[in-house]
Amino acid sequence: MRIAAALLLSVAVVQPSDLKATVSAWADAHRQPILDELIALLSVPNVATDRPNIRRNAERLREMLARRGIAADILETTGNPLVYGSLTVPNATRTVLFYCHYDGQPVDRAKWRQPDPFTPVVRGDGPEARLYARSASDDKAPIVALLAAVDALKSAQLTPSSNVKFIFEGEEEAGSVSLVPAIARYRDRLTADLMIILDGPGHSSGRPTVAFGARGIATVNLTVYGPKSGVHSGNYGNWIPNPAVRLAQLLASMKSEDGRVTVRGYYDALPPLGAADRAMLDAVPEDSDRMLKTFGVAEPEKAFPKLQYALQYPTLNVRGLTSAFVGAGARTIIPDRATAALDLRLVKETPAADLIAKLRAHVEQQGYHIVDADPDDATRATFSRIARLELDTPPTNAFRTSVSDPQARAVVASLTRTFGQPPVQLRTLGGTVPIAPFIEALGFPALTVPTVNFDNNQHEENENLRLGTFFDSIVTMAALLRL
């Protein structure tokens, strides 16, 4: 472990290479065409359930690859298509597979500051200008930046140092349910020595960032049942149990006041962090004050005051609540049910099945009888507390690549040469990418190189991309192509 820590923390600082100057100059000279290509791609709606527009996205991406001389194809799956590209480099001894997704989160148009989230809007000037559109940062910008880097190298008469493959997925935001079957179907096309995932926000310092892993996710719905139908809160209040109150109490039993999950055994599989792991976490620049101010929060959870340490543990997050009606439609009733949508972020040591089983046991320990469907009259007559715990979408497990892996070290070395200082190196990202099945099925290491601004409203309304960060990322892409 000491050797790994030395490799991680002692990369010599070097002067920025000519590559940075060359690519930056090219990007400056081609800012408008690059931006136009990004805007055109963002203008195609890309919610995963919108099959016609997803197909339009795939066709556009295939054309964007082919226009650059990259052998391109659409790989059909049981769901949305994959877009595949391949660029063979004479005498190359390494193959790098770049992964991005081209689908995006659903939109609530009424909450955007523009009429249409798929009609991009630029606000501001210079490097601080921001482009607002769905998927501006998650995840179409990295695709355009990567292809711009291909153009920049070609203009400078430089070739990638590795064979390059591209895989663009169209249902990552919908759980990637078609990805695992596609891996088996297209195994020969997807083999590589290294996968680089271009997704997620970079470090708030703006420095190039490399993450050696990402958390997985399981999404579940927890429903607590009340009367068969809503009943009058005056006539029956204090007598008929309220499922919304019971759900609130049940959720409160799952976490301590300081933010630690109290479900029995939730953290048991995690070994203590070693000295090398702690050194890696402590080497990440600390920027808590700025991030808290940006997000409008006074302080973090007391159990996890440092973000990098918090990311090493599984989470239990309430992502949504519903029960009866609120606002103008509110009624004086005791609701028939209350539901909490939960997401469990997983680390490598905590597979989804294990944490879901522990969560189920916790609900039972609170006195609930768990059903697999809405309870019938016999069940209601037998059990006073009834709950349903159902998996929302297929889970994705976490992954983590060793910091001493030779391919990982090559990525860090290339970014160090290009920028004159080592990148920020993260043990794991907090977000999820569906890469564990690739690693398990194909056996190659994977890294994430996030390249968009940290404050991008990812998955939210008014998603945005800082244009200075975007154009800087073209240099990062060139460095990855020239490992």
C-alpha positions in Angstrom: 0.0 0.0 0.0 2.9 2.4 0.7 4.1 1.9 -2.9 0.7 2.7 -4.2 0.6 5.9 -2.1 3.9 6.9 -3.4 2.8 6.4 -7.0 -0.3 8.5 -6.2 1.2 11.4 -4.3 4.7 11.8 -5.7 4.2 12.4 -9.4 6.8 15.0 -10.3 5.5 18.4 -11.3 6.5 19.2 -14.9 6.1 22.1 -17.3 2.9 22.0 -19.4 3.5 20.3 -22.7 3.2 21.6 -26.2 0.0 19.6 -26.5 -1.8 21.9 -24.2 -0.8 25.0 -26.1 -1.5 23.4 -29.5 -5.0 22.1 -28.6 -5.9 25.3 -26.7 -5.0 27.4 -29.7 -7.0 25.2 -32.1 -10.0 25.3 -29.7 -9.8 29.1 -29.5 -9.8 29.4 -33.3 -12.8 27.1 -33.6 -14.9 28.1 -30.7 -18.1 28.9 -32.7 -18.1 25.7 -34.8 -17.5 23.6 -31.7 -20.3 25.4 -29.8 -22.6 25.1 -32.8 -22.1 21.3 -32.9 -22.9 21.1 -29.1 -26.0 23.2 -29.5 -27.2 21.2 -32.4 -26.8 18.0 -30.4 -28.5 19.5 -27.3 -31.5 20.6 -29.5 -32.6 17.0 -30.0 -34.7 15.9 -27.0 -33.2 12.9 -25.2 -35.4 11.5 -22.5 -34.9 7.7 -22.6 -38.6 6.9 -23.0 -38.9 9.2 -26.0 -37.9 6.5 -28.5 -38.2 8.5 -31.8 -35.9 11.3 -30.5 -33.5 8.9 -28.9 -33.2 7.4 -32.4 -32.5 10.8 -33.8 -29.8 11.3 -31.2 -28.2 8.0 -32.2 -28.3 8.8 -35.9 -26.7 12.2 -35.3 -23.9 10.8 -33.2 -23.2 8.1 -35.8 -22.9 10.9 -38.4 -20.6 13.0 -36.1 -18.3 10.0 -35.7 -18.3 9.1 -39.4 -17.6 12.7 -40.4 -14.3 12.4 -38.7 -13.3 9.2 -40.5 -14.2 7.0 -37.5 -15.8 3.7 -38.4 -19.3 4.1 -36.8 -22.3 1.9 -36.3 -25.5 1.7 -34.3 -25.7 -1.4 -32.1 -29.3 -2.4 -31.5 -30.3 -3.6 -28.0 -33.4 -4.7 -26.4 -34.0 -1.1 -25.5 -32.3 2.1 -26.8 -29.5 1.8 -29.2 -25.8 2.1 -28.5 -23.6 4.2 -30.8 -20.3 2.6 -31.5 -17.1 4.0 -33.1 -13.7 2.5 -33.8 -10.4 4.3 -34.8 -7.5 2.0 -35.4 -4.0 3.4 -35.0 -1.1 1.7 -36.8 1.4 0.1 -34.3 -0.7 1.0 -31.3 -0.3 -1.5 -28.4 -3.2 -0.3 -26.2 -6.9 0.0 -26.9 -8.9 2.6 -24.9 -12.7 2.5 -24.9 -14.4 5.8 -24.1 -17.9 5.6 -22.6 -20.5 8.4 -22.5 -24.3 8.4 -22.4 -26.4 10.6 -24.7 -29.8 10.3 -22.9 -30.8 12.8 -20.2 -33.1 13.2 -17.2 -36.8 14.1 -17.7 -37.6 17.8 -17.6 -40.2 19.9 -15.8 -40.5 22.7 -18.3 -42.3 25.1 -16.0 -39.3 25.2 -13.7 -36.7 26.2 -16.3 -35.7 29.8 -16.9 -36.3 29.4 -20.6 -39.3 28.2 -22.7 -37.8 24.9 -23.8 -34.9 23.0 -22.1 -34.0 21.6 -25.5 -33.5 25.0 -27.0 -30.1 25.9 -25.6 -29.6 29.4 -24.1 -26.2 31.0 -23.5 -26.0 33.6 -20.6 -23.0 35.6 -19.7 -19.7 36.3 -21.5 -16.2 34.9 -21.7 -15.1 31.8 -19.7 -17.8 32.4 -17.1 -20.6 32.2 -19.7 -23.0 29.3 -19.3 -25.0 27.2 -21.7 -28.3 26.1 -20.3 -30.0 23.0 -21.7 -30.9 19.5 -20.6 -27.8 17.3 -20.9 -25.6 20.3 -21.4 -23.3 18.9 -18.7 -24.7 15.3 -18.3 -23.6 14.0 -20.7 -23.5 15.5 -24.2 -20.7 18.1 -23.5 -18.0 15.4 -23.0 -19.0 13.7 -26.3 -18.5 16.9 -28.3 -15.3 17.8 -26.4 -13.9 14.4 -27.1 -14.6 14.6 -30.8 -13.2 18.2 -30.9 -10.0 16.8 -29.5 -9.9 14.3 -32.3 -10.2 17.2 -34.7 -7.5 19.2 -32.9 -5.0 16.3 -33.1 -5.7 15.8 -36.7 -5.2 19.5 -37.5 -1.8 19.3 -35.7 -1.0 16.1 -37.7 -1.0 14.1 -34.5 -2.6 10.7 -34.0 -3.9 9.1 -30.9 -1.3 6.9 -29.3 -3.8 4.1 -28.7 -6.5 2.4 -30.7 -9.7 4.2 -29.8 -13.2 2.8 -29.3 -16.3 4.9 -28.5 -19.5 3.6 -26.9 -22.4 6.1 -26.4 -25.4 4.7 -24.4 -29.0 5.9 -24.7 -30.6 4.8 -21.4 -28.1 5.4 -18.6 -30.5 7.7 -16.9 -33.2 5.0 -17.1 -31.1 2.4 -15.3 -29.1 0.9 -18.3 -31.4 -2.1 -18.3 -30.4 -3.1 -21.9 -26.7 -2.7 -21.4 -25.8 -6.0 -19.8 -27.4 -8.1 -22.5 -25.6 -5.9 -25.1 -22.2 -6.6 -23.5 -22.6 -10.3 -24.2 -23.9 -9.7 -27.7 -21.2 -7.2 -28.8 -18.3 -8.6 -26.7 -15.8 -8.6 -29.6 -16.4 -4.9 -30.3 -16.2 -3.8 -26.7 -12.9 -5.5 -25.6 -10.2 -3.0 -24.6 -7.3 -2.5 -22.2 -8.9 0.4 -20.4 -12.3 2.1 -20.2 -12.5 5.8 -19.6 -15.9 7.1 -18.5 -16.6 10.7 -19.3 -19.3 11.6 -16.9 -19.9 13.6 -13.8 -18.5 16.9 -12.4 -14.8 17.7 -12.0 -13.3 18.9 -8.8 -14.5 22.4 -7.7 -10.9 23.7 -8.1 -11.2 23.3 -11.9 -8.2 21.1 -12.1 -8.3 17.9 -14.3 -9.8 15.1 -12.2 -9.4 11.3 -12.3 -11.7 9.0 -10.3 -10.7 5.4 -9.7 -14.2 4.3 -9.0 -17.8 5.2 -8.7 -20.6 4.3 -6.4 -23.4 2.0 -7.5 -27.1 2.6 -6.9 -30.3 0.7 -6.0 -33.6 2.5 -6.1 -36.6 1.3 -4.0 -40.1 2.5 -3.1 -41.3 2.1 0.4 -45.0 2.4 0.9 -46.8 2.4 4.3 -50.6 1.6 4.1 -53.4 3.3 6.0 -57.2 2.8 5.5 -58.5 1.3 2.2 -59.4 4.8 1.0 -58.8 8.3 2.5 -61.1 9.0 5.4 -62.3 12.3 7.0 -59.6 13.7 9.4 -62.2 15.2 11.6 -64.5 12.2 12.0 -61.6 9.7 12.3 -58.6 11.7 13.4 -56.8 10.3 16.5 -58.4 6.9 15.8 -57.4 5.8 12.3 -53.6 5.5 12.0 -52.1 8.0 9.5 -49.7 6.3 7.1 -47.9 9.6 6.3 -47.0 10.0 10.0 -46.0 6.4 10.3 -43.8 6.6 7.2 -42.1 9.7 8.6 -41.4 7.8 11.9 -40.1 4.8 9.9 -37.8 6.9 7.8 -36.5 8.7 11.0 -35.6 5.4 12.5 -33.2 4.7 9.6 -30.8 7.6 10.2 -29.3 9.2 13.3 -29.5 12.9 13.9 -25.8 13.2 12.8 -26.6 11.6 9.4 -25.3 8.0 10.0 -27.5 5.2 8.7 -28.8 3.2 11.7 -30.1 0.1 9.7 -28.4 -2.8 11.4 -25.2 -4.0 9.6 -25.4 -1.3 7.0 -21.6 -0.5 7.3 -20.4 -3.9 8.5 -18.8 -5.0 5.2 -16.5 -1.9 5.0 -13.0 -2.5 6.2 -11.2 0.5 7.9 -9.5 2.8 5.5 -5.8 2.1 5.3 -3.0 4.7 5.4 -2.7 4.9 1.6 -6.5 5.4 1.2 -6.5 8.2 3.8 -3.5 9.8 2.1 -5.4 9.7 -1.2 -8.5 11.3 0.4 -6.5 13.9 2.2 -4.6 14.9 -0.9 -7.8 16.1 -2.6 -8.0 19.9 -2.3 -10.6 20.9 0.3 -13.2 23.3 -0.9 -16.1 22.7 1.5 -16.8 26.4 2.3 -17.2 27.3 -1.4 -19.4 24.3 -2.2 -21.7 24.8 0.9 -22.1 28.5 -0.1 -22.9 27.5 -3.7 -25.5 25.0 -2.5 -27.0 27.3 0.1 -26.3 24.9 3.1 -24.8 26.0 6.4 -23.0 22.8 7.3 -22.7 19.2 6.2 -23.9 16.1 8.0 -22.0 15.9 11.3 -21.1 12.2 10.8 -19.3 13.0 7.5 -17.8 16.5 7.7 -15.4 15.9 4.8 -16.9 15.1 1.4 -14.2 12.7 0.3 -14.7 10.5 3.4 -18.5 10.7 3.0 -18.2 9.2 -0.5 -16.5 6.1 0.8 -19.7 4.9 2.6 -23.1 3.7 1.2 -26.0 6.1 1.5 -29.7 5.9 2.3 -31.3 8.9 0.6 -35.0 9.9 0.6 -35.3 11.3 -3.0 -39.1 11.9 -2.9 -42.2 11.7 -0.8 -45.9 11.5 -1.7 -49.2 11.1 0.3 -52.6 12.4 -0.8 -52.6 16.0 -1.9 -50.9 19.3 -1.1 -51.4 23.0 -2.1 -54.7 24.0 -3.6 -55.8 20.4 -3.8 -55.1 19.5 -0.2 -58.0 17.8 1.6 -58.8 17.2 5.3 -58.3 13.4 5.1 -56.2 10.7 6.6 -54.5 9.3 3.4 -54.8 5.7 2.3 -51.0 5.4 1.9 -47.7 7.2 1.9 -44.7 6.4 -0.3 -41.0 7.3 0.0 -38.8 6.9 -3.1 -35.3 5.9 -1.8 -32.0 5.6 -3.4 -29.1 3.6 -1.9 -25.7 4.6 -3.2 -23.4 1.5 -3.0 -19.7 1.1 -2.6 -17.7 -1.8 -3.8 -18.0 -3.7 -0.6 -21.8 -3.3 -0.3 -23.7 -5.0 -3.2 -27.3 -4.0 -3.7 -28.8 -7.3 -2.7 -27.1 -7.1 0.7 -28.2 -3.6 1.6 -31.8 -4.1 0.4 -32.0 -7.2 2.6 -30.8 -5.2 5.6 -33.3 -2.5 4.8 -36.1 -5.0 4.6 -35.1 -6.5 7.9 -35.1 -3.0 9.5 -38.7 -2.4 8.3 -39.8 -5.7 9.8 -38.0 -4.9 13.1 -40.1 -1.8 13.3 -43.2 -4.0 13.5 -44.3 -4.0 9.8 -45.6 -6.9 7.8 -44.1 -6.5 4.3 -46.3 -7.3 1.3 -45.4 -7.6 -2.4 -48.6 -6.0 -3.7 -51.4 -3.9 -2.3 -52.8 -5.7 0.8 -56.0 -7.6 0.5 -58.8 -7.5 3.2 -57.4 -10.6 5.0 -54.0 -9.1 5.3 -55.5 -5.8 6.5 -57.5 -7.6 9.2 -54.5 -9.5 10.4 -51.7 -6.9 10.5 -51.8 -3.5 12.1 -48.7 -2.2 10.3 -48.3 -3.0 6.6 -45.6 -1.9 4.2 -44.4 -2.6 0.7 -40.8 -2.5 -0.3 -40.2 -2.8 -4.1 -37.2 -2.4 -6.3 -37.8 0.5 -8.7 -35.2 -0.4 -11.4 -32.4 -3.0 -11.7 -29.5 -2.0 -9.4 -26.0 -1.1 -10.5 -23.1 -2.1 -8.3 -20.1 0.0 -7.6 -16.6 -0.4 -9.1 -13.1 0.7 -8.0 -9.8 0.3 -9.9 -6.5 0.0 -8.1 -4.5 3.2 -8.0 -1.4 1.1 -9.0 -2.9 -0.3 -12.1 -0.5 0.4 -15.0 -3.3 1.7 -17.3 -4.5 4.0 -14.6 -1.0 5.3 -14.0 -0.7 6.0 -17.7 -3.7 8.3 -17.6 -2.4 10.2 -14.5 1.0 10.5 -16.2 -0.4 11.9 -19.5 -2.6 14.5 -17.7 0.4 15.5 -15.5 2.6 16.0 -18.6 0.0 18.0 -20.4 -1.0 20.3 -17.5 2.3 20.6 -15.6 0.8 19.2 -12.4 -0.9 16.0 -11.3 -4.7 15.9 -11.7 -7.0 15.7 -8.6 -7.3 12.0 -7.9 -10.4 10.6 -6.3 -10.8 7.2 -4.8 -14.4 7.2 -5.9 -17.1 9.4 -7.3 -20.4 9.8 -5.5 -22.4 9.3 -8.7 -23.1 6.1 -10.6 -22.1 4.9 -14.0 -23.1 1.4 -15.3 -19.6 0.2 -15.7 -19.4 -2.7 -13.2 -21.0 -5.1 -15.7 -18.2 -4.2 -18.2 -15.5 -4.9 -15.7 -17.1 -8.1 -14.6 -17.8 -9.4 -18.1 -14.8 -8.2 -20.0 -12.1 -7.9 -17.3 -10.5 -4.5 -18.0 -9.9 -1.6 -15.6 -12.0 1.5 -15.7 -11.5 5.1 -14.7 -13.8 8.1 -14.7 -12.5 11.5 -16.0 -15.2 14.0 -15.1 -14.8 17.2 -17.1 -17.8 19.6 -16.4 -18.2 22.3 -13.8 -19.2 21.0 -10.3 -22.2 23.4 -10.0 -24.0 22.3 -13.2 -27.5 21.5 -11.8 -27.0 17.9 -13.0 -30.4 16.0 -12.9 -32.1 19.3 -12.0 -33.9 22.1 -13.8 -31.6 24.8 -15.4 -28.8 22.3 -16.0 -25.9 24.2 -17.3 -22.3 24.1 -18.6 -19.6 26.7 -17.9 -18.1 27.3 -21.3 -14.6 28.0 -20.0 -14.6 24.6 -18.3 -16.0 23.0 -21.5 -13.2 24.4 -23.7 -10.6 23.5 -21.2 -11.9 19.9 -21.3 -10.9 19.6 -24.9 -7.3 19.7 -23.8 -8.1 17.0 -21.2 -9.6 14.8 -24.0 -6.5 15.3 -26.1 -4.3 14.2 -23.2 -6.4 11.0 -22.9 -6.1 10.3 -26.6 -2.3 10.7 -26.4 -1.6 8.4 -23.4 
